[in-house]
């Protein structure tokens, strides 16, 4: 049932009061914008803005859907309940986004006109699951006010046998495009070698066009907040086997004489073109990549990092640094899956400052990929038996203002909480909610502040009600969620009170027009509080703050 609407006259009066009496001069267009020379002292443990997410992997049913839910009698209900459980965990940890794999092997978690249904939904390649998982994933995430980043793998077609199709095209879904275009594919390692699987050939222009079209179908049809690639471009080397692209290089070299440069350019074109297509369709959708953590070593390239490990520039043809400098991506999440110190090949403490330097002066945001899967696992050696290792990573990040968040791999490992490591970093770094970092280079329009219409004590806590003035038409200038700030006592906030998340108690999904409501179930009975709200658009740009509402 729709909530009752405020009368037009009452709204006008309330809004006038909000704009005249309750909005600090420094709050427009963003409530925390610092237009004075005063610097606020903030708590680094409670940043107001920080990207926090976990990867939810679907390939071989790593995280979601699990094998158990895939084979449950009521599979759809089981998979939906399981996904809601992951969102419960994200909320418990004060995350503000999820990164969900929806195209793991040139297939789809939605009714795609281009590619078959993913086998990881039903256990059968190409089988219709009887529902639209992607629509559900996006809707449920947004209900929790979590950004939804759709994670696609551009070129991988199959997983190794026996569980996957291996290099056998005939084991793919009957309508798989790779079966219609076997010339688009190659097996690597070669068929018959352990671990062999199929890939689309990045050097064929028609392939590059097709995979973009397949992924853009989801971007165009669903309300995703971001598009996310991981580190799978050209395949990682396997022994001495070479990628079989002699004929492709001969036909489509575009004047390149060095094959390594040509391969990198093939991936550069994918990133550049995909970025352009996303922004042409939906300028507010973010584009991010999570590359292998080493671009190049300093011993090989003076621009590289002080490391000696594998170099993604050379082994998988991923020139991530160029993507950053050209600003083809909005964010980068290097997979820094190493511990601090004691490991000269790739020391976390050496790589964070290198990546911070790469994004410095660009519009590309830096989040760090964290190896929760290694924590407490004896297979990864003694240094990962330190329950504080991951929390120490997040503490080190504070020394580099370019680091704006973290993504944890992967959901089952976050939940496993081996050694209590998840509890430790959550308590020390994610104790308060946080807004996602704003991206000022993406289109936006100023928001009006919300009008708080009530704050009443109830048996459950304090119920707040508010109304958001309509902000016009189109995708910009619209409130999609709200930040709720609570202060002890009966004093309105000053600018510095809003500079970190010390008083941020919740973010709530909502929209303009109807009366919104939310219950603060952490309010202590009998204690006096002041509440103030801000409106957020879909890119988390923040409105001026509302006038205060007092609870005696």
C-alpha positions as CSV (number, residue, x, y, z in Angstrom):
1,X,0.0,0.0,0.0
2,X,1.3,3.5,-0.8
3,X,2.0,5.7,2.1
4,X,0.0,8.9,2.3
5,X,1.3,11.9,0.5
6,X,2.1,15.2,2.1
7,X,0.0,18.1,1.0
8,X,1.6,20.4,-1.6
9,X,1.5,23.4,0.7
10,X,2.9,21.6,3.7
11,X,5.8,20.3,1.5
12,X,6.6,23.7,0.2
13,X,6.8,25.1,3.8
14,X,8.9,22.2,5.0
15,X,11.2,22.4,2.0
16,X,11.7,26.1,2.4
17,X,12.7,25.5,6.0
18,X,15.1,22.9,5.0
19,X,16.8,25.1,2.4
20,X,16.9,28.3,4.5
21,X,17.3,27.2,8.1
22,X,18.9,23.7,8.1
23,X,21.4,23.6,5.3
24,X,25.0,24.7,6.1
25,X,26.6,26.8,3.4
26,X,29.3,24.1,2.9
27,X,26.8,21.4,2.2
28,X,26.0,22.0,-1.5
29,X,26.2,20.1,-3.7
30,X,27.6,17.5,-1.4
31,X,26.9,17.5,2.4
32,X,30.6,17.0,3.1
33,X,32.1,19.4,0.6
34,X,34.7,21.5,2.3
35,X,34.4,25.1,1.1
36,X,36.2,26.7,4.0
37,X,39.8,26.5,5.2
38,X,38.8,24.5,8.3
39,X,40.1,20.9,8.2
40,X,38.0,18.3,10.0
41,X,39.6,15.7,12.2
42,X,38.3,12.3,11.2
43,X,38.7,8.8,12.5
44,X,40.5,6.7,9.9
45,X,38.8,3.6,11.3
46,X,35.4,5.0,10.3
47,X,35.7,6.6,6.8
48,X,32.6,8.1,5.5
49,X,33.3,6.7,2.0
50,X,34.9,3.3,1.3
51,X,34.1,0.7,-1.3
52,X,33.5,-2.6,0.5
53,X,32.5,-5.8,-1.3
54,X,33.0,-9.5,-1.7
55,X,33.3,-11.4,-4.9
56,X,30.4,-13.9,-5.3
57,X,31.7,-16.5,-7.7
58,X,29.4,-18.7,-9.8
59,X,32.0,-20.6,-11.8
60,X,32.0,-24.3,-10.7
61,X,29.5,-23.2,-8.0
62,X,32.3,-21.8,-5.8
63,X,29.9,-19.4,-3.9
64,X,26.5,-19.1,-5.5
65,X,24.6,-21.0,-6.4
66,X,26.1,-23.9,-4.4
67,X,25.9,-27.4,-5.7
68,X,23.4,-28.1,-2.8
69,X,21.0,-25.4,-3.9
70,X,21.5,-26.3,-7.6
71,X,20.2,-29.9,-6.9
72,X,17.5,-28.9,-4.2
73,X,14.0,-30.2,-4.9
74,X,12.7,-26.6,-5.0
75,X,15.8,-25.2,-6.7
76,X,14.6,-21.7,-7.4
77,X,13.5,-21.1,-3.8
78,X,16.7,-22.7,-2.5
79,X,18.9,-20.5,-4.7
80,X,17.0,-17.4,-3.8
81,X,17.3,-18.1,-0.1
82,X,21.0,-18.8,-0.5
83,X,21.6,-15.5,-2.2
84,X,19.7,-13.6,0.4
85,X,22.0,-15.3,2.9
86,X,25.0,-13.7,1.2
87,X,23.3,-10.3,1.3
88,X,22.7,-10.9,5.0
89,X,26.4,-11.4,5.4
90,X,27.3,-8.3,3.4
91,X,25.0,-6.2,5.6
92,X,26.4,-7.7,8.8
93,X,29.9,-6.7,7.6
94,X,28.7,-3.2,6.6
95,X,29.6,-3.8,3.0
96,X,28.0,-1.5,0.4
97,X,28.4,-3.6,-2.8
98,X,28.5,-7.1,-4.2
99,X,30.4,-8.3,-7.2
100,X,28.5,-11.2,-8.7
101,X,29.7,-13.4,-11.5
102,X,26.9,-13.6,-14.1
103,X,28.8,-14.7,-17.2
104,X,31.4,-17.2,-16.1
105,X,32.0,-19.3,-19.2
106,X,30.5,-17.5,-22.3
107,X,27.1,-18.2,-20.9
108,X,24.4,-16.2,-19.1
109,X,22.6,-15.9,-15.8
110,X,19.8,-14.1,-17.6
111,X,17.6,-15.0,-20.7
112,X,20.2,-13.9,-23.2
113,X,19.5,-13.8,-26.9
114,X,23.2,-14.3,-27.6
115,X,24.4,-17.0,-25.3
116,X,23.1,-20.2,-23.5
117,X,22.0,-20.5,-19.9
118,X,24.8,-21.2,-17.6
119,X,25.3,-24.8,-16.5
120,X,26.0,-23.5,-13.0
121,X,22.3,-22.8,-12.4
122,X,20.9,-26.2,-13.1
123,X,23.9,-28.5,-13.7
124,X,22.9,-28.8,-17.4
125,X,24.5,-26.6,-20.0
126,X,21.9,-24.5,-21.8
127,X,19.0,-25.5,-19.6
128,X,16.4,-22.8,-18.8
129,X,16.2,-22.5,-15.0
130,X,12.6,-21.3,-15.2
131,X,13.3,-17.8,-13.8
132,X,15.5,-14.8,-14.4
133,X,18.3,-14.9,-11.8
134,X,19.9,-11.6,-12.8
135,X,16.7,-9.7,-12.3
136,X,16.4,-11.2,-8.9
137,X,20.1,-10.6,-8.0
138,X,19.9,-6.9,-8.9
139,X,16.6,-6.3,-7.2
140,X,17.5,-8.1,-3.9
141,X,20.8,-6.3,-3.8
142,X,19.2,-2.9,-4.3
143,X,16.6,-3.6,-1.6
144,X,19.6,-3.8,0.8
145,X,21.1,-0.7,-0.7
146,X,24.0,-2.6,-2.0
147,X,25.5,-1.7,-5.4
148,X,25.4,-4.6,-7.9
149,X,28.5,-5.0,-10.0
150,X,27.9,-7.6,-12.8
151,X,31.1,-9.7,-13.2
152,X,31.7,-10.9,-16.7
153,X,34.5,-13.1,-18.1
154,X,35.1,-12.0,-21.7
155,X,36.8,-14.9,-23.4
156,X,36.6,-18.1,-21.3
157,X,34.3,-20.7,-22.9
158,X,34.7,-23.8,-20.8
159,X,36.3,-25.3,-17.7
160,X,38.6,-28.3,-17.8
161,X,37.2,-31.8,-17.9
162,X,35.9,-34.0,-16.3
163,X,33.7,-31.4,-14.5
164,X,33.7,-29.0,-17.5
165,X,33.5,-29.3,-21.2
166,X,37.3,-29.1,-21.5
167,X,38.3,-28.6,-25.2
168,X,35.4,-30.5,-26.6
169,X,33.1,-28.2,-28.5
170,X,30.4,-30.9,-28.7
171,X,30.0,-30.9,-24.9
172,X,28.9,-27.2,-24.9
173,X,25.2,-26.4,-25.0
174,X,23.7,-27.3,-28.4
175,X,23.0,-23.6,-29.2
176,X,26.4,-22.3,-28.0
177,X,27.8,-19.7,-30.4
178,X,31.2,-21.4,-30.2
179,X,29.7,-24.5,-31.8
180,X,28.5,-22.4,-34.7
181,X,31.8,-20.5,-35.0
182,X,34.5,-23.0,-34.1
183,X,37.0,-20.8,-36.0
184,X,36.4,-18.2,-33.2
185,X,37.9,-20.5,-30.6
186,X,41.1,-22.2,-29.5
187,X,42.0,-24.8,-26.9
188,X,44.7,-24.0,-24.4
189,X,46.6,-26.0,-23.3
190,X,46.2,-28.1,-26.4
191,X,43.3,-30.6,-26.5
192,X,44.4,-33.8,-24.7
193,X,46.6,-32.0,-22.2
194,X,45.5,-31.9,-18.6
195,X,43.7,-28.7,-17.9
196,X,42.8,-27.9,-21.5
197,X,39.8,-25.6,-22.0
198,X,38.3,-23.4,-24.7
199,X,38.7,-19.7,-25.2
200,X,37.4,-17.2,-27.6
201,X,40.3,-15.8,-29.7
202,X,40.8,-12.2,-28.6
203,X,42.6,-11.5,-31.9
204,X,39.6,-11.9,-34.1
205,X,37.6,-8.6,-34.5
206,X,34.3,-10.5,-34.8
207,X,34.9,-12.2,-31.5
208,X,35.7,-8.9,-29.8
209,X,32.5,-7.4,-31.2
210,X,30.4,-10.5,-30.2
211,X,31.5,-10.7,-26.6
212,X,30.9,-7.0,-26.1
213,X,27.4,-7.3,-27.5
214,X,26.7,-10.3,-25.3
215,X,27.7,-8.5,-22.2
216,X,26.0,-5.2,-23.2
217,X,22.7,-7.1,-23.4
218,X,22.8,-7.4,-19.6
219,X,23.9,-3.7,-19.1
220,X,21.1,-2.5,-21.4
221,X,18.3,-4.6,-19.8
222,X,19.2,-4.7,-16.1
223,X,19.7,-2.0,-13.5
224,X,23.4,-2.9,-12.8
225,X,25.6,-0.3,-11.1
226,X,28.9,-1.6,-12.5
227,X,30.5,-3.9,-15.0
228,X,33.4,-5.9,-13.7
229,X,36.2,-7.9,-15.4
230,X,38.7,-10.0,-13.5
231,X,42.1,-11.0,-14.7
232,X,41.2,-13.6,-17.4
233,X,42.1,-12.2,-20.9
234,X,44.7,-14.2,-22.8
235,X,45.1,-17.5,-20.9
236,X,47.8,-17.8,-18.2
237,X,50.8,-19.8,-19.6
238,X,50.8,-23.5,-19.1
239,X,54.2,-25.1,-19.4
240,X,55.9,-24.4,-22.7
241,X,52.6,-24.5,-24.7
242,X,52.0,-21.5,-26.9
243,X,48.7,-19.8,-27.6
244,X,47.7,-21.0,-31.1
245,X,47.1,-17.8,-32.9
246,X,49.6,-17.9,-35.8
247,X,46.9,-17.7,-38.4
248,X,45.0,-15.0,-36.5
249,X,48.1,-12.8,-36.3
250,X,48.8,-13.3,-40.0
251,X,45.2,-12.2,-40.9
252,X,44.4,-9.5,-38.3
253,X,47.8,-8.0,-37.3
254,X,46.7,-4.4,-38.1
255,X,50.3,-3.7,-39.1
256,X,51.9,-4.9,-35.8
257,X,55.1,-6.9,-36.3
258,X,55.5,-7.9,-32.7
259,X,53.0,-10.4,-31.6
260,X,53.1,-9.5,-27.9
261,X,52.3,-5.9,-28.7
262,X,49.5,-7.0,-31.0
263,X,48.0,-9.2,-28.2
264,X,48.1,-6.3,-25.8
265,X,46.5,-4.1,-28.3
266,X,43.7,-6.7,-28.7
267,X,42.9,-6.4,-25.0
268,X,43.4,-2.7,-25.0
269,X,40.7,-2.5,-27.7
270,X,38.4,-4.6,-25.7
271,X,38.7,-2.4,-22.7
272,X,38.5,0.9,-24.6
273,X,35.5,-0.2,-26.7
274,X,33.6,-1.8,-23.8
275,X,34.1,1.4,-21.8
276,X,32.7,3.5,-24.6
277,X,29.7,1.2,-25.1
278,X,28.8,1.2,-21.4
279,X,29.0,5.0,-21.1
280,X,27.1,5.5,-24.4
281,X,24.3,3.3,-23.1
282,X,24.3,4.3,-19.4
283,X,26.8,7.0,-18.4
284,X,26.2,6.2,-14.7
285,X,27.3,2.6,-14.9
286,X,30.9,2.1,-13.5
287,X,33.4,0.0,-15.3
288,X,36.1,-1.7,-13.3
289,X,38.8,-4.4,-13.8
290,X,40.5,-6.6,-11.2
291,X,43.9,-7.5,-12.7
292,X,46.7,-9.7,-11.4
293,X,48.6,-7.8,-8.8
294,X,51.9,-7.3,-10.7
295,X,51.9,-5.2,-13.9
296,X,55.6,-5.4,-14.5
297,X,58.7,-5.8,-12.4
298,X,61.1,-2.8,-12.0
299,X,64.0,-5.0,-13.1
300,X,62.3,-5.3,-16.5
301,X,60.6,-1.9,-16.7
302,X,61.6,1.2,-14.6
303,X,57.9,2.0,-14.3
304,X,57.2,-1.4,-12.7
305,X,57.0,-2.4,-9.1
306,X,59.7,-3.6,-6.7
307,X,58.7,-7.3,-7.3
308,X,60.0,-10.3,-9.1
309,X,56.8,-12.3,-9.8
310,X,54.9,-13.0,-12.9
311,X,54.0,-9.9,-15.0
312,X,50.5,-9.6,-16.3
313,X,51.7,-7.2,-19.1
314,X,53.7,-10.1,-20.5
315,X,51.9,-13.3,-19.6
316,X,48.3,-12.5,-20.2
317,X,48.7,-9.3,-22.4
318,X,47.0,-7.0,-19.8
319,X,48.5,-3.5,-19.9
320,X,46.5,-2.4,-16.8
321,X,48.7,0.6,-16.3
322,X,47.7,2.0,-19.7
323,X,44.0,1.5,-18.9
324,X,44.4,3.6,-15.8
325,X,46.4,6.4,-17.5
326,X,44.0,6.5,-20.4
327,X,41.1,6.5,-17.9
328,X,39.2,3.8,-19.8
329,X,38.1,2.3,-16.5
330,X,36.5,3.9,-13.5
331,X,38.1,1.7,-10.9
332,X,40.8,-0.9,-10.6
333,X,41.0,-3.7,-8.0
334,X,44.5,-5.3,-8.2
335,X,44.5,-8.8,-6.7
336,X,47.2,-8.3,-4.0
337,X,47.0,-11.8,-2.7
338,X,50.3,-11.7,-0.8
339,X,51.2,-11.1,2.8
340,X,53.1,-8.1,4.2
341,X,56.9,-8.6,4.2
342,X,59.1,-11.7,4.0
343,X,58.2,-12.4,0.4
344,X,60.5,-10.5,-2.0
345,X,58.6,-11.8,-5.1
346,X,55.5,-9.8,-4.2
347,X,55.3,-7.9,-0.9
348,X,51.9,-6.4,-0.2
349,X,53.6,-3.4,1.5
350,X,55.5,-2.7,-1.7
351,X,52.6,-3.2,-4.1
352,X,50.0,-0.9,-2.4
353,X,52.2,2.2,-2.8
354,X,52.9,1.3,-6.4
355,X,49.3,1.0,-7.4
356,X,48.5,4.2,-5.4
357,X,51.1,6.0,-7.5
358,X,49.5,4.7,-10.8
359,X,46.1,6.1,-10.0
360,X,47.4,9.3,-8.5
361,X,46.3,12.3,-10.7
362,X,43.8,10.2,-12.7
363,X,40.0,9.8,-12.2
364,X,40.5,6.0,-11.7
365,X,39.7,4.8,-8.2
366,X,41.8,2.2,-6.4
367,X,40.3,-0.7,-4.4
368,X,42.4,-3.6,-3.2
369,X,41.6,-7.3,-3.8
370,X,42.1,-9.2,-0.6
371,X,42.9,-12.9,-0.3
372,X,40.5,-14.1,2.3
373,X,40.8,-17.5,0.8
374,X,44.4,-17.8,2.1
375,X,43.8,-16.8,5.6
376,X,44.1,-19.7,8.0
377,X,44.8,-22.2,5.1
378,X,47.9,-24.2,5.9
379,X,48.5,-24.7,2.2
380,X,49.6,-21.1,1.9
381,X,52.3,-21.2,4.6
382,X,52.9,-19.9,8.1
383,X,52.5,-16.2,7.3
384,X,48.8,-16.7,6.5
385,X,48.3,-18.3,10.0
386,X,48.4,-14.9,11.5
387,X,44.7,-14.0,12.3
388,X,45.6,-10.3,12.0
389,X,47.1,-10.5,8.5
390,X,44.1,-9.2,6.6
391,X,43.3,-6.5,9.1
392,X,46.9,-5.4,8.9
393,X,46.4,-5.0,5.2
394,X,43.5,-2.7,5.7
395,X,45.5,-0.7,8.3
396,X,48.4,-0.3,5.9
397,X,46.0,1.0,3.2
398,X,45.1,3.9,5.4
399,X,48.6,5.3,4.7
400,X,47.7,5.8,1.1
401,X,44.7,8.1,0.5
402,X,44.4,6.7,-3.0
403,X,43.2,3.4,-1.6
404,X,39.4,3.8,-1.5
405,X,38.2,0.3,-0.6
406,X,38.6,-3.4,-0.7
407,X,37.0,-6.4,-2.3
408,X,37.3,-9.8,-0.6
409,X,37.8,-13.2,-2.4
410,X,35.5,-14.9,-2.0
411,X,32.1,-15.1,-0.3
412,X,32.5,-18.6,1.2
413,X,36.0,-17.6,2.5
414,X,34.6,-14.5,4.1
415,X,31.9,-16.5,5.8
416,X,34.4,-19.2,6.9
417,X,36.1,-16.7,9.1
418,X,39.1,-18.9,9.7
419,X,41.2,-17.8,12.7
420,X,38.5,-15.3,13.3
421,X,40.2,-13.1,10.7
422,X,36.9,-11.8,9.2
423,X,35.7,-10.8,12.7
424,X,38.9,-8.9,13.4
425,X,39.0,-6.8,10.2
426,X,35.3,-6.2,10.3
427,X,35.5,-4.9,13.9
428,X,38.6,-2.8,13.3
429,X,37.7,-1.4,9.8
430,X,34.0,-1.9,9.0
431,X,32.4,-1.1,12.3
432,X,30.2,1.6,10.8
433,X,28.3,1.8,7.5
434,X,30.0,3.7,4.7
435,X,29.0,5.3,1.5
436,X,30.6,4.2,-1.7
437,X,33.2,6.6,-3.0
438,X,31.6,9.3,-5.3
439,X,32.8,9.5,-8.9
440,X,32.7,13.2,-9.7
441,X,33.6,12.6,-13.4
442,X,30.3,10.7,-14.0
443,X,27.2,12.8,-14.8
444,X,25.2,14.1,-11.8
445,X,22.8,16.8,-10.8
446,X,22.4,18.4,-7.4
447,X,19.9,16.8,-5.1
448,X,17.4,18.5,-2.8
449,X,17.6,17.6,0.9
450,X,15.0,15.2,2.3
451,X,12.3,16.6,4.6
452,X,12.0,14.7,7.9
453,X,8.3,14.5,8.8
454,X,8.4,12.5,12.0
455,X,10.6,10.8,14.6
456,X,8.6,8.8,17.1
457,X,9.6,6.2,19.7
458,X,8.1,2.8,19.2
459,X,8.4,-0.5,20.8
460,X,11.1,-1.3,18.3
461,X,13.2,1.9,18.6
462,X,12.7,5.2,16.8
463,X,10.7,5.4,13.6
464,X,11.8,8.1,11.2
465,X,9.6,9.3,8.4
466,X,10.6,11.6,5.6
467,X,9.7,12.9,2.2
468,X,12.0,13.5,-0.7
469,X,11.0,16.3,-3.1
470,X,10.7,15.2,-6.7
471,X,13.9,16.1,-8.4
472,X,13.0,16.1,-12.1
473,X,13.1,13.6,-14.9
474,X,15.9,11.4,-16.2
475,X,18.5,9.2,-14.5
476,X,20.3,12.1,-12.8
477,X,19.3,14.3,-9.9
478,X,17.2,11.5,-8.4
479,X,17.4,10.2,-4.9
480,X,17.8,6.5,-4.8
481,X,18.8,6.1,-1.1
482,X,19.3,8.0,2.1
483,X,22.0,8.4,4.7
484,X,20.8,8.5,8.3
485,X,22.9,10.3,10.9
486,X,22.3,10.1,14.6
487,X,23.7,12.3,17.3
488,X,23.5,12.0,21.1
489,X,21.7,14.9,22.7
490,X,19.7,17.7,21.1
491,X,22.2,19.6,18.9
492,X,22.2,19.8,15.2
493,X,25.3,18.6,13.3
494,X,28.0,20.9,12.1
495,X,30.0,20.2,9.0
496,X,32.7,18.2,10.7
497,X,30.2,15.9,12.3
498,X,29.4,14.6,8.9
499,X,33.0,14.2,7.7
500,X,33.4,10.6,8.7
501,X,31.0,7.8,9.5
502,X,31.1,8.2,13.3
503,X,27.4,9.3,13.3
504,X,26.2,7.4,10.3
505,X,23.8,4.7,11.5
506,X,22.3,3.4,8.2
507,X,21.9,3.9,4.5
508,X,18.4,3.1,3.3
509,X,17.1,2.4,-0.2
510,X,14.2,4.7,-1.3
511,X,13.0,7.1,-3.9
512,X,11.5,10.5,-4.4
513,X,7.8,11.2,-3.9
514,X,6.2,8.9,-1.4
515,X,6.8,9.1,2.4
516,X,9.7,6.9,3.4
517,X,10.3,5.3,6.8
518,X,12.9,3.4,8.7
519,X,13.2,2.2,12.3
520,X,16.4,2.7,14.3
521,X,16.4,-0.4,16.4
522,X,19.7,0.4,18.0
523,X,18.3,3.5,19.8
524,X,18.5,3.3,23.5
525,X,15.1,3.8,25.3
526,X,15.0,7.2,27.1
527,X,18.1,8.6,25.5
528,X,17.8,11.9,23.7
529,X,18.8,11.9,20.0
530,X,19.1,14.2,17.0
531,X,18.5,12.8,13.6
532,X,19.5,14.3,10.3
533,X,19.3,12.8,6.8
534,X,20.8,13.3,3.4
535,X,19.7,12.1,0.0
536,X,22.0,10.1,-2.2
537,X,21.7,9.6,-6.0
538,X,22.7,6.3,-7.6
539,X,26.3,7.4,-7.7
540,X,26.2,8.2,-3.9
541,X,26.5,11.9,-4.5
542,X,25.1,13.5,-1.3
543,X,22.5,16.2,-0.9
544,X,22.6,19.0,1.7
545,X,21.7,17.8,5.1
546,X,18.1,18.0,6.3
547,X,17.0,20.1,9.3
548,X,17.4,18.3,12.6
549,X,14.7,16.2,14.1
550,X,14.8,15.7,17.9
551,X,13.8,12.7,20.0
552,X,13.3,13.4,23.7
